[in-house]
Amino acid sequence: MFNFRLVLSKIQRKSLMQSLSEATKQGQSLRVNRIRSVLAVSDGVPVKQIASVLRVHEDSIRQWIIKYLCGGLSGVRKKLVFPEPAGER
């Protein structure tokens, strides 16, 4: 588990808000939840609380944050794939 503060610039927040509006209009509920999660974490809302409101597992929220940190807005659109450990193939 990680414990940190996510700080967004004004430009990042504006971009997330625009994407949230687009995703909402297009009915992309998963993308909406991912963007809302990033915004909520940046506002200091605990992961446990976000997960409860969105009715998803806390690990899902953490993965969405990792996707955003690794790939920005395009990261919240893509499925994050972790390679299998060499011994488990």
N, CA, C and O atoms as a DFTB+ gen file, in Angstrom:
356 C
 N C O
     1  1       0.842      -1.164       0.000
     2  2       0.000       0.000       0.000
     3  2       0.895       1.237       0.000
     4  3       1.952       1.248       0.629
     5  1       0.463       2.274      -0.708
     6  2       1.260       3.488      -0.722
     7  2       0.503       4.623      -0.057
     8  3      -0.727       4.683      -0.061
     9  1       1.278       5.502       0.502
    10  2       0.709       6.642       1.208
    11  2       1.438       7.879       0.697
    12  3       2.618       8.070       0.993
    13  1       0.746       8.716      -0.065
    14  2       1.380       9.886      -0.628
    15  2       0.321      10.946      -0.909
    16  3      -0.877      10.702      -0.763
    17  1       0.775      12.100      -1.304
    18  2      -0.140      13.182      -1.687
    19  2       0.048      13.431      -3.174
    20  3       1.167      13.651      -3.637
    21  1      -1.028      13.398      -3.907
    22  2      -1.000      13.666      -5.338
    23  2      -1.328      15.141      -5.551
    24  3      -2.413      15.601      -5.197
    25  1      -0.388      15.872      -6.127
    26  2      -0.579      17.298      -6.371
    27  2      -0.687      17.503      -7.880
    28  3       0.216      17.151      -8.638
    29  1      -1.814      18.082      -8.297
    30  2      -2.047      18.355      -9.712
    31  2      -1.822      19.840      -9.990
    32  3      -2.159      20.698      -9.173
    33  1      -1.251      20.122     -11.148
    34  2      -1.128      21.518     -11.572
    35  2      -2.506      21.997     -12.042
    36  3      -3.414      21.189     -12.236
    37  1      -2.652      23.285     -12.221
    38  2      -3.917      23.834     -12.732
    39  2      -4.226      23.264     -14.115
    40  3      -5.380      22.981     -14.438
    41  1      -3.196      23.104     -14.914
    42  2      -3.375      22.565     -16.271
    43  2      -3.814      21.106     -16.207
    44  3      -4.714      20.700     -16.943
    45  1      -3.187      20.306     -15.330
    46  2      -3.583      18.899     -15.184
    47  2      -5.026      18.786     -14.712
    48  3      -5.795      17.980     -15.236
    49  1      -5.391      19.590     -13.726
    50  2      -6.762      19.545     -13.193
    51  2      -7.766      19.949     -14.280
    52  3      -8.809      19.315     -14.431
    53  1      -7.448      21.000     -15.030
    54  2      -8.333      21.450     -16.096
    55  2      -8.498      20.358     -17.153
    56  3      -9.607      20.101     -17.622
    57  1      -7.411      19.732     -17.515
    58  2      -7.441      18.660     -18.499
    59  2      -8.286      17.481     -18.006
    60  3      -9.066      16.905     -18.764
    61  1      -8.121      17.133     -16.735
    62  2      -8.922      16.051     -16.151
    63  2     -10.403      16.419     -16.137
    64  3     -11.253      15.578     -16.432
    65  1     -10.712      17.649     -15.802
    66  2     -12.110      18.083     -15.768
    67  2     -12.736      18.051     -17.163
    68  3     -13.893      17.660     -17.315
    69  1     -11.978      18.460     -18.175
    70  2     -12.476      18.397     -19.552
    71  2     -12.707      16.950     -19.979
    72  3     -13.722      16.633     -20.600
    73  1     -11.770      16.086     -19.647
    74  2     -11.913      14.668     -19.990
    75  2     -13.081      14.040     -19.238
    76  3     -13.786      13.185     -19.772
    77  1     -13.277      14.468     -18.004
    78  2     -14.403      13.970     -17.216
    79  2     -15.723      14.362     -17.877
    80  3     -16.646      13.552     -17.964
    81  1     -15.804      15.589     -18.333
    82  2     -17.012      16.060     -19.003
    83  2     -17.275      15.265     -20.285
    84  3     -18.406      14.854     -20.545
    85  1     -16.226      15.054     -21.082
    86  2     -16.355      14.278     -22.323
    87  2     -16.784      12.840     -22.036
    88  3     -17.693      12.316     -22.680
    89  1     -16.129      12.213     -21.076
    90  2     -16.443      10.822     -20.742
    91  2     -17.872      10.691     -20.222
    92  3     -18.554       9.708     -20.510
    93  1     -18.317      11.675     -19.464
    94  2     -19.682      11.664     -18.941
    95  2     -20.682      11.769     -20.095
    96  3     -21.659      11.022     -20.137
    97  1     -20.443      12.686     -21.022
    98  2     -21.321      12.860     -22.171
    99  2     -21.380      11.609     -23.044
   100  3     -22.414      11.299     -23.636
   101  1     -20.250      10.892     -23.116
   102  2     -20.162       9.695     -23.952
   103  2     -20.600       8.437     -23.213
   104  3     -20.604       7.348     -23.787
   105  1     -20.967       8.582     -21.951
   106  2     -21.427       7.431     -21.176
   107  2     -20.343       6.420     -20.839
   108  3     -20.629       5.235     -20.668
   109  1     -19.109       6.877     -20.743
   110  2     -17.979       5.995     -20.441
   111  2     -17.778       5.923     -18.929
   112  3     -16.906       6.592     -18.373
   113  1     -18.592       5.108     -18.280
   114  2     -18.619       5.092     -16.814
   115  2     -17.290       4.674     -16.176
   116  3     -16.919       5.217     -15.135
   117  1     -16.575       3.736     -16.767
   118  2     -15.296       3.322     -16.188
   119  2     -14.299       4.471     -16.238
   120  3     -13.606       4.747     -15.259
   121  1     -14.232       5.137     -17.383
   122  2     -13.314       6.276     -17.517
   123  2     -13.710       7.398     -16.554
   124  3     -12.846       8.042     -15.960
   125  1     -15.006       7.627     -16.403
   126  2     -15.491       8.636     -15.455
   127  2     -15.014       8.305     -14.046
   128  3     -14.513       9.179     -13.338
   129  1     -15.166       7.058     -13.641
   130  2     -14.743       6.649     -12.300
   131  2     -13.236       6.796     -12.111
   132  3     -12.775       7.208     -11.047
   133  1     -12.483       6.461     -13.137
   134  2     -11.023       6.581     -13.040
   135  2     -10.617       8.048     -12.852
   136  3      -9.789       8.368     -11.999
   137  1     -11.201       8.919     -13.650
   138  2     -10.861      10.346     -13.557
   139  2     -11.326      10.915     -12.218
   140  3     -10.596      11.675     -11.582
   141  1     -12.521      10.557     -11.791
   142  2     -13.015      11.022     -10.489
   143  2     -12.086      10.571      -9.367
   144  3     -11.854      11.308      -8.408
   145  1     -11.559       9.364      -9.491
   146  2     -10.647       8.843      -8.469
   147  2      -9.377       9.669      -8.385
   148  3      -8.923      10.012      -7.294
   149  1      -8.804       9.986      -9.537
   150  2      -7.584      10.804      -9.565
   151  2      -7.851      12.161      -8.918
   152  3      -7.069      12.629      -8.090
   153  1      -8.954      12.782      -9.301
   154  2      -9.303      14.086      -8.730
   155  2      -9.537      14.009      -7.224
   156  3      -9.103      14.885      -6.476
   157  1     -10.221      12.961      -6.786
   158  2     -10.506      12.802      -5.354
   159  2      -9.224      12.597      -4.555
   160  3      -9.053      13.193      -3.492
   161  1      -8.324      11.759      -5.060
   162  2      -7.053      11.538      -4.366
   163  2      -6.280      12.850      -4.278
   164  3      -5.672      13.150      -3.250
   165  1      -6.303      13.629      -5.353
   166  2      -5.587      14.910      -5.322
   167  2      -6.230      15.895      -4.343
   168  3      -5.577      16.826      -3.873
   169  1      -7.503      15.685      -4.041
   170  2      -8.190      16.520      -3.047
   171  2      -8.019      16.002      -1.628
   172  3      -8.555      16.582      -0.683
   173  1      -7.267      14.903      -1.474
   174  2      -6.976      14.363      -0.150
   175  2      -7.992      13.365       0.377
   176  3      -7.954      13.011       1.556
   177  1      -8.903      12.904      -0.478
   178  2      -9.893      11.916      -0.044
   179  2      -9.206      10.553       0.075
   180  3      -8.498      10.148      -0.847
   181  1      -9.395       9.843       1.179
   182  2      -8.761       8.530       1.349
   183  2      -9.251       7.516       0.312
   184  3     -10.421       7.519      -0.073
   185  1      -8.347       6.660      -0.128
   186  2      -8.667       5.628      -1.112
   187  2      -9.849       4.775      -0.652
   188  3     -10.723       4.436      -1.450
   189  1      -9.873       4.435       0.617
   190  2     -10.954       3.604       1.154
   191  2     -12.315       4.276       0.949
   192  3     -13.293       3.614       0.602
   193  1     -12.371       5.562       1.160
   194  2     -13.625       6.306       0.989
   195  2     -14.032       6.378      -0.484
   196  3     -15.208       6.218      -0.813
   197  1     -13.072       6.614      -1.356
   198  2     -13.356       6.671      -2.800
   199  2     -13.903       5.323      -3.265
   200  3     -14.896       5.258      -3.989
   201  1     -13.242       4.256      -2.837
   202  2     -13.673       2.905      -3.226
   203  2     -15.097       2.625      -2.755
   204  3     -15.891       2.024      -3.479
   205  1     -15.406       3.054      -1.563
   206  2     -16.744       2.851      -1.015
   207  2     -17.798       3.595      -1.830
   208  3     -18.850       3.038      -2.146
   209  1     -17.520       4.834      -2.165
   210  2     -18.477       5.646      -2.940
   211  2     -18.673       5.062      -4.337
   212  3     -19.799       4.998      -4.831
   213  1     -17.583       4.638      -4.973
   214  2     -17.666       4.119      -6.340
   215  2     -18.029       2.631      -6.385
   216  3     -18.277       2.071      -7.453
   217  1     -18.054       2.010      -5.213
   218  2     -18.376       0.580      -5.102
   219  2     -17.412      -0.297      -5.893
   220  3     -17.811      -1.183      -6.648
   221  1     -16.128      -0.013      -5.688
   222  2     -15.059      -0.810      -6.289
   223  2     -14.054      -1.150      -5.193
   224  3     -14.105      -0.588      -4.099
   225  1     -13.162      -2.053      -5.485
   226  2     -12.134      -2.447      -4.523
   227  2     -11.068      -1.349      -4.425
   228  3     -10.774      -0.665      -5.405
   229  1     -10.514      -1.200      -3.261
   230  2      -9.456      -0.201      -3.040
   231  2      -8.287      -0.400      -3.994
   232  3      -7.678       0.573      -4.439
   233  1      -7.970      -1.646      -4.312
   234  2      -6.864      -1.911      -5.240
   235  2      -7.154      -1.347      -6.629
   236  3      -6.232      -0.950      -7.341
   237  1      -8.419      -1.311      -7.014
   238  2      -8.775      -0.718      -8.312
   239  2      -8.430       0.765      -8.321
   240  3      -7.884       1.275      -9.299
   241  1      -8.745       1.444      -7.244
   242  2      -8.421       2.872      -7.144
   243  2      -6.916       3.060      -7.243
   244  3      -6.439       3.934      -7.968
   245  1      -6.179       2.249      -6.523
   246  2      -4.712       2.363      -6.549
   247  2      -4.173       2.127      -7.963
   248  3      -3.274       2.838      -8.410
   249  1      -4.718       1.135      -8.663
   250  2      -4.271       0.862     -10.028
   251  2      -4.585       2.040     -10.948
   252  3      -3.777       2.382     -11.811
   253  1      -5.745       2.660     -10.773
   254  2      -6.115       3.809     -11.611
   255  2      -5.168       4.970     -11.360
   256  3      -4.808       5.691     -12.291
   257  1      -4.765       5.155     -10.116
   258  2      -3.819       6.231      -9.801
   259  2      -2.465       5.936     -10.439
   260  3      -1.834       6.829     -11.004
   261  1      -2.027       4.699     -10.349
   262  2      -0.757       4.297     -10.969
   263  2      -0.822       4.532     -12.478
   264  3       0.132       5.040     -13.068
   265  1      -1.937       4.167     -13.101
   266  2      -2.096       4.379     -14.545
   267  2      -1.974       5.857     -14.883
   268  3      -1.324       6.227     -15.860
   269  1      -2.599       6.691     -14.076
   270  2      -2.523       8.135     -14.330
   271  2      -1.090       8.629     -14.157
   272  3      -0.601       9.402     -14.981
   273  1      -0.419       8.196     -13.104
   274  2       0.951       8.634     -12.852
   275  2       1.900       8.168     -13.953
   276  3       2.847       8.874     -14.300
   277  1       1.650       6.985     -14.500
   278  2       2.530       6.436     -15.540
   279  2       2.223       6.974     -16.932
   280  3       3.123       7.132     -17.757
   281  1       0.940       7.256     -17.189
   282  2       0.587       7.617     -18.554
   283  2      -0.294       8.830     -18.721
   284  3      -0.769       9.098     -19.824
   285  1      -0.526       9.574     -17.649
   286  2      -1.393      10.743     -17.755
   287  2      -2.804      10.348     -18.151
   288  3      -3.278       9.268     -17.798
   289  1      -3.467      11.218     -18.877
   290  2      -4.843      10.939     -19.280
   291  2      -4.954       9.707     -20.161
   292  3      -5.930       8.962     -20.066
   293  1      -3.964       9.484     -21.018
   294  2      -4.027       8.280     -21.850
   295  2      -3.898       7.029     -20.982
   296  3      -4.378       5.959     -21.356
   297  1      -3.259       7.164     -19.841
   298  2      -3.119       6.027     -18.931
   299  2      -4.435       5.578     -18.327
   300  3      -4.619       4.390     -18.062
   301  1      -5.357       6.511     -18.102
   302  2      -6.641       6.117     -17.522
   303  2      -7.567       5.508     -18.564
   304  3      -8.621       4.970     -18.221
   305  1      -7.183       5.588     -19.827
   306  2      -7.970       4.966     -20.898
   307  2      -7.510       3.543     -21.186
   308  3      -8.288       2.717     -21.662
   309  1      -6.258       3.264     -20.898
   310  2      -5.667       1.982     -21.266
   311  2      -5.695       0.995     -20.111
   312  3      -5.718       1.371     -18.939
   313  1      -5.693      -0.268     -20.479
   314  2      -5.567      -1.318     -19.485
   315  2      -4.084      -1.491     -19.194
   316  3      -3.281      -1.684     -20.108
   317  1      -3.727      -1.421     -17.920
   318  2      -2.342      -1.572     -17.511
   319  2      -2.008      -3.058     -17.435
   320  3      -2.691      -3.818     -16.749
   321  1      -0.967      -3.464     -18.133
   322  2      -0.582      -4.874     -18.164
   323  2       0.789      -5.008     -17.524
   324  3       1.762      -4.384     -17.948
   325  1       0.838      -5.841     -16.491
   326  2       2.117      -6.129     -15.852
   327  2       2.652      -7.432     -16.410
   328  3       1.905      -8.402     -16.531
   329  1       3.935      -7.474     -16.753
   330  2       4.503      -8.729     -17.277
   331  2       4.501      -9.805     -16.198
   332  3       4.638      -9.519     -15.009
   333  1       4.342     -11.048     -16.643
   334  2       4.386     -12.169     -15.699
   335  2       5.821     -12.380     -15.239
   336  3       6.759     -12.183     -16.012
   337  1       5.995     -12.781     -13.980
   338  2       7.345     -13.152     -13.539
   339  2       7.877     -14.299     -14.368
   340  3       7.107     -15.169     -14.776
   341  1       9.162     -14.325     -14.628
   342  2       9.780     -15.308     -15.530
   343  2       9.482     -16.744     -15.147
   344  3       9.346     -17.591     -16.030
   345  1       9.378     -17.043     -13.878
   346  2       9.170     -18.426     -13.449
   347  2       7.737     -18.920     -13.556
   348  3       7.486     -20.096     -13.291
   349  1       6.786     -18.074     -13.934
   350  2       5.388     -18.472     -13.956
   351  2       4.808     -18.617     -15.352
   352  3       3.587     -18.604     -15.502
   353  1       5.611     -18.750     -16.345
   354  2       5.120     -18.877     -17.730
   355  2       4.841     -20.278     -18.111
   356  3       4.424     -20.540     -19.239
